[in-house]
Amino acid sequence: MRHAPVLLEETLVAIVTARGGNYVDATWGRGGHGRALLARLGAKARLLALDRDAQAIADAVGLARAEPRLEAEQACLSRLAEVVERRGLAPLAGALMDVGVSSPQLEDADRGFSFMRDGPLDMRMDRDTGMTAAQWLNEADAPELARAFRQLGGERDATRIARAVVARRPLESTADLAAAVASASTQNRDAHRHVATRVFQAVRIVVNDELGELDAGLDAAFTALGIGGRLAVITFHSLEHRIVRRRFRAWREGAAVARRAPVRGEPPRRARLVVRGARPTDVEVGRNPRARSAMLQVVEKCA
Ligand SMILES: C[S@@+](CC[C@H](N)C(=O)[O-])C[C@H]1O[C@@H](n2cnc3c(N)ncnc32)[C@H](O)[C@@H]1O
């Protein structure tokens, strides 16, 4: 199972500023971006592959056996700065995050990410920690479920669906959840989006604390960057786009500095925007429909 890297050329052009520098691919997946990045880097460069998914890291560890510039560790985004520091890789010349789920995760029924394939309701990217989707869906009360479906999935029938979930407990499989959604949804199934798409997205975001992880990961990556170092982030829905946009704006306006240590006059700018919300071309979306909603934002750390 391969994973077609999204916005690949745009990302590499934006982050490779020093061929011999230290880099992090913080969401290795199947190394689509990471392998292409290695091909652009010189002999002295180092690349750290991170991912919270054990299978993704196994892929990077396999490649690292034959590639001395690569090292790999299973870790989540929020731990990026700590791992980079421990491995003596700071300051970084560049870091990349391509968040969300990978094709191998979606396609493996056993992981429970997809309503297209029946499997256990798990949805954890790191299967060694945290609650499964089944645990959350079977324990949260209806208002909490409805709030998540609405706020994290943009689901208009959130309350009806939450009640249907509660009525069907215990839910055990992705088919159980898809059936609960279908029984309560008033939306028509269209060619592009199954009625359960929004609810599955919301559950996945809750189970993996994806928004909290993204926010903490941005801060961690920015901390580990050297001056002139660049951070590229690829996001897939508006909640993620907004977290990145706001965080980049705060750095550009010096707001984060001002909050910590008030200074007279204008707080110093800490960052410069390099790419403001690039979208894939129609050609890329034609080849890889998963790229449809992707957005690339890149920032550079300033002195
Ligand atoms: C879209 S895929 C990355 C694909 C990769 N760029 C490629 O080209 O093969 C997202 C990956 O990020 C990982 N991931 C998502 N959130 C994470 C987090 N908070 N910390 C670490 N890894 C995360 C997932 O496990 C998944 O493997």
The ligand as an SDF file (V2000), in Angstrom:
LIG
                    3D

 27 29  0  0  0  0  0  0  0  0999 V2000
   -1.0130   11.9880    5.6600 C   0  0  0  0  0  0  0  0  0  0  0  0
    0.0080   10.8120    6.4370 S   0  0  0  0  0  0  0  0  0  0  0  0
    1.6400   11.3060    6.0090 C   0  0  0  0  0  0  0  0  0  0  0  0
    2.0820   10.7810    4.6920 C   0  0  0  0  0  0  0  0  0  0  0  0
    3.5260   11.0310    4.3460 C   0  0  0  0  0  0  0  0  0  0  0  0
    3.8200   12.4290    4.2280 N   0  0  0  0  0  0  0  0  0  0  0  0
    3.8680   10.2960    3.0670 C   0  0  0  0  0  0  0  0  0  0  0  0
    4.0970   10.9660    2.0510 O   0  0  0  0  0  0  0  0  0  0  0  0
    3.9340    9.0620    3.0730 O   0  0  0  0  0  0  0  0  0  0  0  0
   -0.0870   11.3050    8.0860 C   0  0  0  0  0  0  0  0  0  0  0  0
    0.7880   10.5400    9.0520 C   0  0  0  0  0  0  0  0  0  0  0  0
    0.9350   11.3530   10.1990 O   0  0  0  0  0  0  0  0  0  0  0  0
    0.8240   10.5730   11.3370 C   0  0  0  0  0  0  0  0  0  0  0  0
    0.3430   11.4770   12.3800 N   0  0  0  0  0  0  0  0  0  0  0  0
   -0.8400   12.1210   12.4130 C   0  0  0  0  0  0  0  0  0  0  0  0
   -0.9320   12.8640   13.5210 N   0  0  0  0  0  0  0  0  0  0  0  0
    0.2370   12.6960   14.1960 C   0  0  0  0  0  0  0  0  0  0  0  0
    0.7510   13.2080   15.4130 C   0  0  0  0  0  0  0  0  0  0  0  0
    0.0560   14.0500   16.1840 N   0  0  0  0  0  0  0  0  0  0  0  0
    1.9920   12.8450   15.7850 N   0  0  0  0  0  0  0  0  0  0  0  0
    2.7290   12.0020   15.0080 C   0  0  0  0  0  0  0  0  0  0  0  0
    2.2780   11.4590   13.8680 N   0  0  0  0  0  0  0  0  0  0  0  0
    1.0470   11.8110   13.4560 C   0  0  0  0  0  0  0  0  0  0  0  0
   -0.1230    9.4750   10.9910 C   0  0  0  0  0  0  0  0  0  0  0  0
    0.0950    8.3400   11.7960 O   0  0  0  0  0  0  0  0  0  0  0  0
    0.2050    9.2170    9.5120 C   0  0  0  0  0  0  0  0  0  0  0  0
    1.1390    8.1900    9.3820 O   0  0  0  0  0  0  0  0  0  0  0  0
  1  2  1  0
  2  3  1  0
  2 10  1  0
  3  4  1  0
  4  5  1  0
  5  6  1  0
  5  7  1  0
  7  8  2  0
  7  9  1  0
 10 11  1  0
 11 12  1  0
 11 26  1  0
 12 13  1  0
 13 14  1  0
 13 24  1  0
 14 15  1  0
 14 23  1  0
 15 16  2  0
 16 17  1  0
 17 18  1  0
 17 23  2  0
 18 19  1  0
 18 20  2  0
 20 21  1  0
 21 22  2  0
 22 23  1  0
 24 25  1  0
 24 26  1  0
 26 27  1  0
M  CHG  2   2   1   9  -1
M  END
$$$$
